[in-house]
C-alpha cells in the first residue's frame, strides 16, 4: 500500500511507477467468485461510498456484499480517479471474508494515459486479477465495431499507433460498446472472454449491475 494524501503531481509519478508492475498475461487461479464495485459520493463529496458485489462464477448468483463509507481525501482530477475512489473500494473489500478471484472494475485498466486506471491500480496493490470495463473511452483510438454481441476491435494508443491498450466490445446488440482493458494478471483475450461470460443479458456485466444496485439500495 501507499499513502493516498498525495498531490496530483505525486499521484501521476506513482502511477508511472505502479504501471511498470502490471502483468499483462494470464496468471489466474480457479475462478469461483467474481466481483464488481460501484463508487458514489455523499455529503457534497465529503464521503466516499463504495459497494462491492461478489457473484459465484459462472452462475453469476449473489455470494457476498459489502458497503464502506470513508472520508474523501483526494479531489476530482481527470486521470487520477483511482486516488479519489480507491480508499473506499479497499475499505469495502476489506470487509469480505476473502478477496474475489477476479475484480471487474467500472473504469479503465491500462487504457489510461499513464497505463494505470483504477482496475490496474487495485489489481497491483492487491495482487488480484482485474479487468477494466469502461462505459466510455478515456484515451486511445479505434475503428467502428461490428453490431453483433461479441464483435470487437482493438483500442490503439493513438491513431496510427503501435500499442494495443484495450478492446472496444459490443456486449449487446443495439447498445453502445464497452471499453475493455487489462487490469492486472489477465490478458486482453481472456478479459474479453470473461467480460462476455459475465454479461449474459444486458450491456453491463452482472458484477457492475449488482454493485450499482447494492450501492443505490
C-alpha positions in Angstrom: 0.0 0.0 0.0 1.0 3.6 -0.3 -0.2 7.0 1.1 -3.3 8.4 -0.5 -3.0 12.0 0.6 -0.7 12.9 -2.4 -0.5 15.9 -4.6 -1.7 15.4 -8.2 2.0 15.6 -9.3 2.9 12.9 -6.8 0.0 10.8 -7.8 1.0 10.9 -11.5 4.5 9.9 -10.6 3.2 7.0 -8.6 1.0 5.9 -11.5 4.1 5.6 -13.7 5.8 3.6 -11.0 3.0 1.2 -10.4 2.2 0.8 -14.1 5.6 -0.9 -14.5 4.3 -3.7 -12.2 1.2 -4.5 -14.2 1.2 -8.1 -15.5 -0.4 -8.2 -19.0 -0.5 -12.0 -19.3 -2.8 -14.6 -17.6 -2.0 -15.5 -14.1 -5.3 -16.8 -12.9 -6.3 -19.4 -10.5 -9.7 -21.2 -10.4 -12.4 -18.6 -10.9 -15.1 -19.3 -8.4 -16.1 -15.8 -7.4 -16.0 -12.5 -9.4 -16.7 -9.1 -8.0 -17.8 -5.6 -9.2 -17.5 -2.3 -7.4 -19.6 0.9 -7.5 -18.5 4.2 -6.0 -20.5 7.2 -5.2 -20.2 10.3 -3.0 -22.3 11.7 -0.2 -22.5 14.9 1.8 -21.5 17.0 -1.2 -18.5 14.8 -2.0 -17.1 14.7 1.6 -17.8 11.0 2.0 -16.9 8.2 -0.5 -19.4 5.4 -0.6 -18.1 2.1 -2.1 -20.1 -1.0 -2.7 -18.7 -4.5 -3.6 -20.9 -7.2 -5.0 -19.4 -10.7 -5.2 -21.0 -13.3 -7.5 -20.5 -17.0 -7.9 -19.0 -17.8 -11.3 -20.1 -18.9 -13.8 -23.7 -18.9 -12.3 -23.5 -15.2 -11.5 -25.6 -15.6 -8.4 -25.0 -13.3 -5.4 -22.4 -14.7 -2.9 -21.3 -11.7 -0.7 -21.5 -8.0 -0.5 -20.1 -5.0 1.4 -20.5 -1.3 1.6 -18.0 1.1 3.1 -18.1 4.9 3.8 -14.9 6.8 4.2 -13.8 10.4 4.2 -13.0 11.7 0.7 -9.3 12.8 0.7 -8.5 13.4 -2.9 -10.1 16.0 -5.3 -11.7 15.2 -8.6 -8.8 15.2 -11.1 -9.3 13.6 -14.6 -6.9 10.6 -14.9 -6.5 10.3 -11.1 -9.9 8.9 -10.2 -8.4 5.8 -8.5 -6.8 8.1 -5.9 -10.3 9.5 -5.1 -12.2 6.2 -5.2 -9.5 3.7 -4.2 -9.6 4.1 -0.4 -13.4 3.4 -0.3 -13.1 0.4 -2.5 -10.3 -1.1 -0.4 -12.3 -0.5 2.7 -15.3 -2.4 1.2 -13.1 -5.2 0.0 -11.6 -5.4 3.5 -15.0 -6.3 4.9 -15.1 -9.5 2.9 -14.0 -12.8 4.4 -11.8 -13.4 1.3 -10.9 -11.4 -1.8 -12.7 -12.4 -5.0 -10.8 -14.4 -7.7 -11.4 -11.6 -10.2 -12.3 -8.0 -10.0 -14.2 -6.3 -12.8 -13.9 -2.5 -12.3 -16.3 0.1 -13.7 -13.4 2.1 -15.3 -10.1 1.6 -17.1 -7.2 -0.7 -16.7 -4.2 0.1 -18.9 -6.4 2.1 -21.3 -5.2 5.2 -19.5 -2.7 7.9 -20.3 -0.2 6.5 -17.8 -1.4 2.9 -18.2 -2.8 2.8 -14.6 -6.5 3.2 -14.3 -8.4 2.0 -11.3 -8.5 -1.6 -12.4 -4.8 -1.8 -12.8 -4.2 0.3 -9.6 -6.3 -2.0 -7.4 -5.0 -5.2 -9.2 -1.4 -4.3 -8.5 -2.0 -3.2 -4.9 -4.0 -6.4 -4.0 -2.2 -8.7 -6.5 -5.6 -9.8 -7.7 -6.6 -10.5 -11.3 -8.6 -7.5 -12.6 -10.2 -6.1 -15.7 -11.2 -2.6 -16.7 -14.7 -2.3 -18.1 -15.3 1.3 -19.0 -18.6 2.7 -20.3 -16.8 5.4 -22.2 -13.3 6.0 -23.7 -10.7 7.8 -21.7 -7.9 7.6 -24.3 -7.0 5.9 -27.5 -8.4 5.4 -31.0 -10.4 2.7 -32.7 -12.3 1.8 -35.8 -16.0 1.1 -35.9 -17.1 -2.0 -34.1 -19.5 -4.5 -35.6 -23.1 -4.7 -34.5 -23.3 -8.2 -33.0 -22.7 -9.2 -29.4 -19.1 -10.3 -29.2 -17.8 -8.1 -32.0 -14.8 -6.1 -31.1 -11.9 -4.0 -32.4 -8.6 -3.1 -30.9 -8.2 0.1 -29.0 -4.9 1.7 -30.0 -2.9 4.1 -28.0 -3.5 6.7 -30.8 -4.4 6.9 -34.5 -1.6 5.1 -36.3 -0.2 3.9 -33.0 1.5 0.6 -32.4 0.3 -0.3 -28.9 -3.0 -2.0 -28.3 -4.3 -0.7 -24.9 -7.7 -2.4 -24.9 -10.7 -3.6 -26.9 -13.9 -2.0 -27.9 -16.5 -4.7 -27.3 -20.1 -4.9 -28.3 -21.7 -6.6 -25.3 -25.2 -6.4 -26.6 -26.7 -5.8 -30.0 -28.1 -2.3 -30.3 -26.2 -0.9 -27.3 -23.1 1.2 -27.1 -19.9 -0.8 -26.8 -17.8 -1.2 -23.7 -14.1 -0.4 -23.4 -12.2 -3.4 -22.1 -8.6 -3.3 -20.9 -6.2 -5.3 -19.0 -6.2 -4.5 -15.3 -3.6 -7.0 -13.8 -2.8 -10.7 -14.3 -5.3 -11.1 -17.2 -4.5 -11.0 -20.9 -6.7 -8.9 -23.2 -8.1 -12.0 -25.0 -9.1 -13.6 -21.7 -10.5 -10.3 -20.5 -12.9 -10.1 -23.4 -13.9 -13.7 -22.9 -14.6 -13.2 -19.2 -16.5 -9.9 -19.7 -18.8 -11.7 -22.1 -19.3 -14.5 -19.7 -20.4 -12.0 -17.0 -22.7 -10.2 -19.5 -25.5 -12.7 -20.3 -28.4 -10.3 -21.0 -27.6 -6.6 -20.6 -25.0 -4.1 -21.8 -23.1 -4.1 -18.5 -21.6 -7.1 -16.7 -23.7 -8.5 -13.8 -20.9 -7.6 -11.4 -21.4 -3.9 -12.3 -25.2 -4.1 -12.2 -25.3 -5.8 -8.9 -22.8 -3.5 -7.3 -24.7 -0.5 -8.5 -28.0 -1.9 -7.2 -26.3 -2.5 -3.8 -24.9 1.0 -3.7 -28.3 2.5 -4.6 -30.3 0.4 -2.2 
